[in-house]
Amino acid sequence: MPWADETRTLELPADWTVQQIAAADVAPAGNDWAEHLAAAMARPEESLPLGKLLAARRSGRIVLIVEDMTRHSPLETILRTIFREVDHANIPRENVEIVFATGMHPPLSPEQAAKKIGPELASQVAWRCNPWRDRDAYVDLGLLRDGSAGLELRIDRGVAAADLRILVTSVSPHVQAGFGGGYKMLLPGCAQLDCIRQLHLTGLSRRPTQQVGQPFPANRMRRLIDAAGAAVDAAGGTSFGVQYVLDAADAPTAIAAGNVTACQRMLAKKCASAYGVLIDAPADVVIANAAPRDFDLWQSFKAIAHNCWAVRDNGVILCLTRCPGGVNMPTLSLPISPRWIRRGVKLLGAEALAALLVRLVPSLAGDAAFFARLALQILQRNTVLMVSPALAEADADMVGLPLFADPAEAIAAAEAQLGPGPKRVIFFPAGGATYPIMSRRPGTG
């Protein structure tokens, strides 16, 4: 399995059968992908070319909205290509700002920003992160509604007031929104705390449902995200998307530029064909390596939420992750073992226990409440074991999730949980990016 710049090997018990290695089927990007990027910006989808948009706003404010450290795009090279157009339009650097769409993620340090966008741009162009705690930094754009779900849209004031917003983002499978990319860079990327919380909660159904890989018409969160983008554009300025699907080496293998929504939906289809893996039957054990979304616990959990649909009821999900960024999210410490947590979930139900936790711990809200509720839904159905040497060394406390430093110990724990006898295994080597598509549902023949 991939592990940063290395590969590692897992040794399974003799009577465990690897039913499937559920790997992505993505074409590698060519060495000339930057040229394809430049061509896409010159011949965009449903938009004027980026160069003409910039030339028409030579004295205006240009904001580039980019991904943070939890994503792996070759952002420095991408921005170098975009800034050739900025410079050709004779736009001074002081008219340009880079905003990291961090949502509620921690802000980047100067060192991290220089690594992400390159030291030259980091020193020449003003950059900042989404100031999600500062309510005064946002403009209220009204109520968005989608059936019974809704949210008060509050977007970063500087982003909303820009004459041209250039959204630079990958399109990848997403646990709630179906696929990432598009106007997700604005909501939740550049949204205020309460707005982000409302979005997360509207995207979590009371009945466990696979939303990763779900197309636009069926996905409520994506509908709200796209409506938010339309509201921002209607309020002022223009948005232009530079979007792409990454290959296994994190290089853009499919690229589209122009109309943000049109490009996102087009690339979501390409992403589905590359990262949606057909599964014949649920396994007893799913082993999900969180790469490439293995920066921290929050991102790594997506490997569990993506791939839990490939394991049978009462089966075991074993997640392996590096987590160089640590936990990086609110956690809850309770003097209760993971075994008793799962018994409590099965007795009370995920919904009742999640509501009880929120009442007992008021600090659990928004993303933390979403995480707890989603985790409890999964724990109600399956045992989840985490393997992370970094988290184990930091003595991280994760309620309901047993933590191991050594994969062999976690495999032994799975064997003890399931009992003796043969086991069928599905292995997701890049579980942070892939997701299962069941060829037939249980009971359908």
N, C-alpha and C positions, 0 to 999 in steps of 0.2 A: 504494500500500500504506500502511496505517497506520504511523505512526512517532511514538510518544508522542502529543502533541496535534496533530501535523501529518499530512499525507499526502505521500508521495514517489512519484516516477514512475521506472520502469525502462524503458530502451530496449533492445530485443532485436534481434539480427541479423535481416536481412530474410527469411532463409529459415528462421527459427524460427517454428513455428506454435503459438499458444496453444491447445492441445487442450481445456483446461478451466481456469476459475477456480474452484477448489475452496473456496468460501466457506461459512460456516456458515449454517444456515437457522433462525435463532432469533428469536422474537417479542420486540420491545422491551418492557421493563417499563413499566408505567404510572407516572404520577407518584404514585399512591397505594399503591406497593408496601409502604411502611412500615405502612399500615393492614392490608394482607393479612398481613404478618408478625405483627402483634398478634393478628389473628383466628386464625392458625394456632396460636399459643401458647395461645390460649383454647380451641381445639377441636382438640387434637392427635391424632396417629395412635397408637392403642394405648397411651395413657398418660393419667394425670390431667393437667389443665391446669397450666401452669407456676406460675400463682398459687397453686394449692392445694398443690403440691409445696413451694413456698417457705414458705407459711404453716405447714406441718407441720414445718418445719426452722428455725423462727425463731431458735433459739439454737444452731444447728449451723453448720458450715463450708460455705460455698458457693464453688465454684471454677468460674470461666468459662475455658474452654480455647479459645483463638482463634488465627487464622492470623497468620503473620509478614509481613515486608515483601515476600516473594516472591509474595504473592497480592494481588489487587486489589479485594477486597470493600469496600463502603462501611461499614466496620466501626464507625466512630464513630456513624453513624445507627442501625445495627442494635443496638449496645449501649445507646444511649439508650432504644430501645424496650424492651429487656430490663430495664433498670434501673428503668423505671416499675413493673414487676411486683415487683422487689426492694424498692423503696421502699414500694409499697402493702402489702407483707407486713411492714413495719416491721423489716426486717433492717438492723442497723447496718453501716456501711461497713467497720468493723474485722473483721467476720465474713466478708468477701468478698475473694477474691483472683483476679487475672487471671493466667493462665499462657499465655505464647506457646508454641505447639506447634512449636518450632523444630527438633526432631529434632537433627541435627548441623549445622544452619545456624548462622552466627554470631549471637551475641546482639544484641538491639536496644539501641541507645543511648537515653538518656533523650529525646533529640530525636526519634528515630524512633518511640519508644513514644507520645509525645505526638501525633505526626502520625497514627499508626495508630488509636489509641483516643480521641483528643481530649485536649486539655490539662487539661480539668476532671477527667475520670476518672483520668488519669495522675497527678494531684496528690492525688486523694482516696482512691484505692483502691490497695492494695499490688499490684504487678505484678512479674513476673520471667519468665525464659526457662528452657527445659529445660536443666538443669545436666548435660549428657550425659557430661562428663568425671569427675564426682564419683560414684564407685560407691556411697558411703555414703548418697547422697541417694535411693536406690531400694529398693523392697521386692521380694523374690523371690516371684513368684506361681506358680512351678513350670514344668514342661516342657509346651510345646504341641507336638502332633504332627499332621502331615498326610501320611500315607504315609511316605515316606523322609525327608521334610523335617521339621525341628523347630527349636525355639528355646527358650532359657531366658527366660521372660518376666520382665523387670525394669522396673517402672513407677515413675515419680516418687512418692516416699513421700507427699508432701502431696496429690497428685492422687488417689492410691489411697485415702487416709484421709478424703477429703471426704464429707460427708453428701449433697451434691448436686453433680454435675458437669454443667455446661451446655456442650455441645460446639457451637461456632459455626463453621460451615465451608461453603464452596462445594463443589459436586459437579461435577467436571470430568474429562475424559479423562486417564488416567494411564498412563505407559509400561509399568509392571509390574503394577499392581493393577487394571487394566481401567478403573476410575473411582476418583477420590479421594473424600474426604468420609467421613462415618461415623466408625467407631472408628479410622480412620487418624490421627485427632487424638491418640489415645493411643499407638498403635504404627504408625509410629515417632515421632510427634510428642512424646510425653512418656516415651520409653523410654531406657534406658541404652545406651551406646556398643556393647558387644558384642551386645546384643539387636538393635540397629538393623542391625549388620553381618550378623548371621545372617539377618535378614528380607530384606535386599537380595540376598543370595546365593541364598536359596531361591526368589526371584522371577525369577532369570535362568536360563533353560534352556540346556543345552549345544547344542541345535539351535535356530537362530534361528527364533523364532515370534512372530507378531504377538499381543501381549497387550493393547495399548491397545484399549479398546472391548470387551474380552472380558467376558462377563457373569459374575456371581458363581459359579455352579456349576462353571464351567470354570477359574476363576482361583485358583491355589494361594495367591498372596500375599493376595488378598482373603479367602480362607477362614481363613488364619492371623490376619489382622487382626480379623475378626469373632469368632473364637474368643478372641482376647486381650481384646476388649471384654467378652465374656460372663464371662471369668475375673475381670476387674476388678470387675464388678458383683456377681459371686457372693461376692467377698471382702469387700464392704461398700459401702454408699452406693448411690445411684441415679444413672444417667446419663440426661440429657434432651437431645435433639438439636434444634438450630435450623439447618436446612440449606436450600440454595437453589442454583439454576442461574443463572449470570450471563448477561446479554445482551451485545451488542457494546460497550455503554457501561459495562459492569461494574456494572449494577444488577440486583437479583434479579428474574428474570422468572418463575421457578417456585419456590415456597416450601413446605416441609413441616416440621413440628415434632412432637416426641414421641419414640416409640420409635426409637432411633438406627439400628438395622439396617433396619427397615421403611422409614423415610424415605429412607435412602441408596439402597436398591434401587429405590424408586419414582422418585426423582429421576435415578438412573442411566439409566433407560429414557427419560426426557425428554431427558437430556443426549445419549444416543445418537441420538435423532431430530433433535436440533438441530446437533450437532457431528460426527456421522459423515457423511462425504460419499461418495456413490456414484461410483465410478470405473469407466469402461467398459474401459479397457486401460492397461497401464503406459506411462509416458512415457520419452523419452530423457533428459529433464532435469526434475527437480522443483525448483522454487524455493519455499522455505519461509521466510516471514517469521515470526520467533519470537514476535511479539506474540500474546497479551498476557503470555506467560511469558518476557519478555526482560530480566529484572532483572539476571541474571548468567549466566556461561557454563554453570553446572550446569543452571539452568532452561532456558536457550536450547537446550541439546543435546536437550531433549525434542522440539523441533520437527523435528529430524533423525530421532530414534528413532520418533516418531509416524508421519512421512510417508514414510519410506524404502520403505515397502511399495507406494508408487505409482510407483516408478521401476523400469525393467527392469534385468536383470543387466548390470553394467559401464556402467550409465548414471551420470549425475552428479547429486548433490544439492548445491544451492547454498542455504546458510542465511544469512539476513540478521538481524542482531540489534543492539540498542542497547547492552546490558550496562552500564547506569550503575553497577551494583554490582561491576563488574570480573569477574575470574575466579571468586573466591569459592569455590574448591575446591582440593584437592591437585593439583598438576601434576607432570609428569615432564619433565626436560630431557635430551635425548639429541642428540649431534652427528651426527644422521642426518636426511636430507631426507625430507619427506612421501612423495615418490615411492618412495624405497627402503624406507620403512616399509610402504607398501602392497605392494611386491614381496615383502617378508619375510612379510607376512600371507598372501599368496596361495601362497607356497612352503611355509611351515610350518603354516599353518592358524591361525585365531583362537584356538582353545582352547590349542594348544601354546605360542603366543607369549604369551598372557595368563599362563599358568602360569610361563613363563620370566621374565616381567617381575616377577611377585610374588616369585619366588625371588631375583632380582637386587636388587630394591628392597623390603626388608621393610616399609618404611613404607606401601607400597601395601596397604591392607586395607579390608575392608568396602565403604563407598561408593566409595572410589577404585578398588578392584579391580573392583567392579561396573561403574563408568564405563569403565575400560580394556577390560574384556571385551566390553561391549556395543559400544563404539566399534570394537574390532577386528573383531567380527562384521559390522558394517556396512561397514567398510573392505575386508573380504575380498570383498564383493560389489560395492561402488560406490566411486567417487571422491567425496569430500566437500570442499567449499570453503566457508570461513567468511568473511563480510563483516561487519566491525564496526569503525567508525572509532575507537570508544573503546578497544577491545582493541588495535588496531594502534598507536594513540598510546602505550599503556602497554607496547608491545613484548612482549605476552603470548606465551608459548611453549607451543604445543599440539602434542604429538607426533602426527604423521600428518595434521594438519588444516592445510592452507595457509590463511594469514590475509591478508585484503585490506582496505584502507581504502575502496576505491572499487568499487562493484558492477560498473562497466564492465570493470575489470581481471579480476574473477572470471569474468565472462561470456566474456571473451577466453580465459581459461585453460580454461574448459569447452569452448569451441569447438576449442581446440588438442587437448584430451584426446580428444574424440569424432571429430575429423577433419571434412573438408568434407562438405557435403550438408545436406539439410533435417533439422530436429530437431523432435520433438513435445514440447511443454512443458505441465506442469501447475503452476499457481501456487496456493499456499496463502497467502492474505493474512493469515490469523491462524493460522499453523501451530502455534503453541504450544497452541492449544485444539482444533483440528480433527484428524481422522484419516481415512484412506481406508477405504472398504468396497468391495472389488472385486466388481463385478457378476458377473464370471466369472473363474475362475482360468486361467492359461495352460494350454493343452492340453485345456480342457473344451469347446471348440467355441463 
